[in-house]
Amino acid sequence: METKDLFNILHNAYESQQNGQKVSQKKMADKLGLSMRTYQDWKLGNSNPAAAKAVMQILGFLDDDEIIRVVRKINSLGE
């Protein structure tokens, strides 16, 4: 799986969580603290943040409850 596939899956999952409402790349980039160009390049596969694929692979090693715990912990650090 390519890194761009990961970002597209995650973006689509976020849209689904928003009751199917489309979320622009600009809005997602703003939420992540990135430029729209950077986020767009990630989604198109023009640029690949090396850590993204590794992070997703590590999350794949964890069971569901642990993934939720880790993601919540990460989110709390950003507050």
C-alpha positions, -999 to +999 in steps of 0.1 A: +000+000+000+013+034-009+013+064+015-012+082-006-036+054-001-033+057+036-041+094+035-071+088+011-085+061+034-081+083+065-096+114+047-126+093+036-130+079+071-131+114+085-157+124+059-178+094+069-176+104+105-189+138+094-221+122+082-207+119+046-202+157+044-173+165+021-142+178+038-119+199+017-082+194+015-078+229+028-100+223+059-081+190+066-047+207+062-058+235+085-069+209+111-034+193+108-015+225+109-002+220+074-002+240+042-029+228+017-001+221-008+016+197+016-016+178+023-025+177-013+009+164-022+005+136+004-029+127-010-017+126-046+015+107-037+038+136-049+054+136-015+055+109+010+061+116+047+083+087+057+068+083+092+032+080+080+035+045+067+055+033+097+030+048+121+001+030+103+020-003+103+026+000+141-010+008+147-018-023+127+002-044+151-021-033+180-055-046+190-085-023+186-087-012+223-050-003+223-054+017+190-082+037+206-061+043+238-030+054+218-050+077+195-068+093+224-035+099+241-019+114+210-050+137+206-048+148+242-011+159+237-022+183+209-047+201+231 
